[in-house]
Amino acid sequence: MRPMFRSAAVFALLSVLLSGQNKTQEQFVELRKEKLAKSVFQKADWMLDYDAARAKAVATNKPIFAYFTRSYAH
């Protein structure tokens, strides 16, 4: 594929992928609530505050298991 057409194809794909990203802060808050309500987050003692998790890990001499996901912030 020629570079000019490759760039156009990438731009078109990004446009389609990003077109649904115009959410309000309230929609992002709702998505976060829905994600945290899933059973996987109810089965363990998940902590959402890194500093608190780090302090607990140091106090209990245990490692941190971190689960990173996309940010729902503007």
Secondary structure, DSSP 8 states (H G I E B T S, - for coil): --HHHHHHHHHHHHHHHHGGG---HHHHHHHHHHHHTSHHHHSS---S-HHHHHHHHHHHT-------------
